Amino acid sequence: MEITIVLAVIGLLAAIAVPNFMRARDNARLNAIYNNLRILNYAKEQWATEQSLAPGASIGNTSVLNPYFRGGQLHNVLNETYLPNPVGTPPVAELPAGASLLTFGPGADIPAP
């Protein structure tokens, strides 16, 4: 009887802990993506300033910004794609088709904070 009660208590604790762990993991991933977006935006502005580009100038892809990233590149969290967008507009992270993150569904765009 005691073992059954112990197992029930452990099961109850696991039922409470697992969703909280999943939510904490997703929050950490989302915060890492937000941090990457901030870094991307800063690099984009630095690049545009050095190139004397006006707001609205387009950026082909993030590879031209690699010299402005620490370590030479952004570190993906869920294999997301970073879209720099034109100068003066915030960048966006696009989730892959098979991954969702908190309120962002598969394939959703995560805007810069």
N, C-alpha and C positions, 0 to 999 in steps of 0.2 A: 504494500500500500504506500509506503514512504517513497519507494522508487518511482511509483506512478505520479505522485505529487511533485517530486523533484523534476521529473521529465516534463510535466505540465508547466511548471514554472519556467524551466529553461526554454520550452517552446514558446511561451508567452513573451519572454524577454527577446528571443530571436525574432518573433513576429513584429516587435516594436523596433528593434535595432536595425534590421535589414533595410526597411524603407528609409529610415533616417540616414543610414550609410549611403544608400543610393542617391538620395537628395543632396547630401554633402559632397559626394563625388561629382555630381552634375554641376553643382554650384562652383566647385573648384575648376572644372573644365570651362564653364562659361566665363569665369573671371580670367582664366588664361587667354581665352579668345579675345575678351575685351582688352586685355593688356597688349596682345598682338595688334589689335586695331589701333590702339593709341600709338604704339611704336610705328606702325605703318603710316599713320597720319603725320606724325612728326617727321619721318623720313621723307615723305612726299613733299611736305612744305620746305624742308631743307633743300631737296633736289630742285624744286621749282625756283627757290631763291637763287641758288647757284647758277641755274640755267636762264635766269631772268625771264621766267614765264609768268604770264598774267593768269588770274583766276579763270577757270574754264578750260585751260589747256589740258588735253588728254594725255594719259599715260598708258602706253601699250600694255605693259604687264609689270609685275613687281620685280622682275629681274633687273631692271634699270636702277632700282632702289637698293639692291643688295649691298653696295658699299656703305650704305647708311645704317644697316642693321648690325647689331652686335653679333659676331659670329658669322656674318655674311648672309644670313637668311632668317626667316621667321620659323619658329618651331611649331608644327602642326599638333593639334590636340586630337582631332577626330578625322584627319585627312580632309579638312575643310579647304576651300579655295578662297583666297583673299583677292578681292577686286578693289584696286586702288581708287577708282572713279576719277573724274577730272579734278584738277587743282581747285581748291576752295570748297569741295564737297567731301563729306566724310566717307571713309572707306567702308566696305561691307565684307563680311565673311559668309560664304555660302556653304551650308552643311551638305555632306554627301547624301545621296538618295536613301541610303539605308540607316542613317543615324538621326536621332532626335535628341534634343537637349532641353529639358525643362519645358518651357512654353513654346519652343521652336521645334516644329515638326521636321520630318525628313525633307531635305532639299530647301529648307527655309533660308532666308537671308537674315543674318544677324547684323543690325546696324551698330555703328560705333557709339559708345556711350557719350 
